[in-house]
Structure formats: structure tokens, C-alpha cells
Amino acid sequence: MIEAERRSRATEAFFGRRKGKALRTQQAEKLKTLLPAFLIDLTTPSPQPLDVLFPVPVRRLRLEIGFGGGEHLISRALEDPTTGFIGVEPFINSMQKLLARVDETGAHNVRVYNDDATQLLDWLPNSCLDQIDLLYPDPWPKRKHWKRRFVSKVNLDRFHRVLKPEGLFCFASDIDTYVDWTLIACRDHGGFEWTAENAADWIQPFAGWPSTRYEAKAKREGRSSAYLTFRRV
């Protein structure tokens, strides 16, 4: 039974490891204190309106799936305090980095979830988000692992349900096969309109884009990035 569950989990998981280098004692203690204050509790019904999750008034709601080092999320949260940001990241070390920055900057418009993003998406109420960001997700480059890519028919269904009409799905990657995969998946889904108007649109970073370590790594290794924006229809 355990082996069957492990195989099933390996098939379904969209992320890899949960832990990296051991946190220092002070970091671990700080995370233990901060996480409960910012963590979304999925054991309770999702509130409507969803903005009551935040202790400050917010006009828009934005979800970032797999925020990595948190550079993008914290930058956006600080530049736009009237938007409530929800960040999902199962990797403990990344969660520690983000919450340390949140604590340093006093960004009250951030909430987090530390497990599979599909669980959070299924918990969210209909038409509650203005934007979903999926930035440099794990490309699962081997063909046999493509089924683990986050962009899929079932997850686009989830996006379509939780996004408001005209809400945006923003995707960035430096892996050509994943960019093509996403364009085809959104086209075939039928619920998303690619907003590009010319050939330059999808190679230009999003407005106000703060460079991330993933983007920097891609540039060092000679790969260019694509930035796709889809509108929910």
C-alpha cells in the first residue's frame, strides 16, 4: 500500500524536494514563529470575500505559484500595497527566505501556503483572483516527466474557475519546449486568450519586472526567456 501511494504521489506531484540545506537554528526558530501568522489554513472554509485574509485593505488579489527565492513576490508586494499577494512554495528554504523579507519590510499584504498549489486552488472560491503568476516553474525536461508539468488541462480548469472574468494568467520560462507546451495547452483549453499583439510582446519582460535568480541563471547559460500573458475569457 505504501509503495502504491509513493508511486501515485511521484506521478501527481508538480514539485520536487521539500528541503535543501538545513536552516540555521535562528532561521528555523524565526520560521516557526512567522509561518503560522502568514499561513493560509485550508481546514477552514474559504472566506468570501477573500480579501479578509489580509489585515490591510486590498483591492486586487494575486497568486504566485512556486515563488522560489521570493524576489518577485516581495518586490511586487512592496510596490503595490493595495494588492493582496498569496504565494505558494513547498520548499522550506524558499519559504524561510520570503518570510524573513516580509518580516524585515513589514509587508502586511502577503499570505502563503506551503504545500501543493492544487490544494489551495481547489479551496479558493470561484472568480476570486485578478491574476495568477507561474514564473520559471520546474520544466520537468525529460519527456517521461512532462505529465508533472503544472500547466495542464486540469490545472487550467482550476485557473479558469478561480480567476475573475478578464483575469490574467502570466507565465515565464526559459525552456522552449515548456513555452510551446503552454501556448498549445492554453489554445486548446479555450478559456484563455493570449494577449500578444506582435512578435516582440512575448520576449519582453512583464511591466515592472524585477530580475530573479532563475532568469539570471538562464542568461548565464545562454538561454532567453519568454513572458506569456493570457486573459481569462
C-alpha positions, -999 to +999 in steps of 0.1 A: +000+000+000+028+024+009+046+017-024+014+023-043+009+056-026+045+066-032+042+058-069+009+078-071+025+108-054+055+107-077+031+108-107+010+136-093+035+160-076+043+191-095+073+200-073+105+181-063+122+182-030+108+199+001+141+206+020+175+218+010+204+228+032+195+227+069+183+260+082+204+276+109+189+275+144+179+311+143+164+308+109+144+277+119+131+294+150+121+325+131+103+304+105+085+285+133+072+319+146+064+336+113+048+308+093+016+304+115+010+342+112+010+342+074-001+306+065-035+301+049-055+274+068-072+251+043-090+232+071-115+262+073-139+272+046-126+298+022-139+332+032-159+354+008-147+379+000-113+365+001-096+398+009-105+393+046-074+370+047-053+402+049-051+426+078-050+456+055-075+467+028-067+453-006-084+460-039-069+431-060-058+396-053-028+379-069-015+343-066+021+333-073+027+295-076+062+284-068+078+317-057+113+303-054+136+328-037+107+352-033+124+381-051+094+387-074+067+383-049+082+406-022+091+432-049+055+433-062+040+433-027+061+463-017+054+483-049+016+476-047+004+475-011-033+476-022-030+442-038-031+411-016-005+385-026-007+348-020+025+328-025+027+291-028+060+273-022+066+238-007+104+243-005+111+252+032+143+271+025+125+294+000+096+299+024+121+310+051+137+335+027+104+351+018+090+353+053+123+368+065+119+396+039+083+400+048+092+404+084+120+429+075+099+450+053+066+449+071+047+437+040+012+430+055-003+422+021+013+387+019-001+353+027+014+319+020+007+283+015+035+256+019+022+226+000+007+215-033-008+245-051-036+224-064-049+221-029-051+258-025-067+263-059-094+238-050-100+256-017-104+291-033-139+304-041-150+310-077-138+341-095-118+355-067-083+362-082-073+390-105-040+374-116-021+341-113+017+341-119+036+309-128+072+321-132+100+297-142+082+266-130+100+233-129+101+223-166+104+186-160+126+184-191+125+146-197+096+136-218+086+109-194+081+136-167+061+160-188+029+148-171+043+165-140+044+200-156+020+223-138+004+236-170-022+210-179-059+208-188-069+201-153-049+229-138-061+254-165-096+244-155-087+253-119-072+287-131-103+294-151-126+288-121-107+310-096-098+338-120-122+367-124-135+374-159-107+392-177-083+380-150-047+373-161-025+342-162+012+351-165+038+325-174+075+329-178+101+303-187+135+299-204+127+264-216+114+265-252+095+232-250+076+244-219+068+277-236+054+258-266+036+234-243+019+263-225+008+281-257-007+249-271-024+240-238-040+274-234-051+275-270-066+240-268-083+248-235-104+276-250-108+296-218-077+318-223-068+344-248-031+351-255-027+388-253+004+392-275-001+416-304+033+414-321+064+392-322+082+413-295+055+410-269+064+376-256+102+383-253+097+415-233+096+410-195+063+419-178+059+456-168+079+464-137+096+430-138+123+425-111+150+402-123+151+369-105+178+344-098+162+319-122+163+345-150+199+354-142+209+317-143+192+313-177+211+343-191+244+330-178+237+297-195+228+314-228+190+308-227+165+336-235+132+338-216+096+341-228+069+360-210+033+350-218+001+367-207-033+351-211-066+366-204-095+346-190-125+346-213 
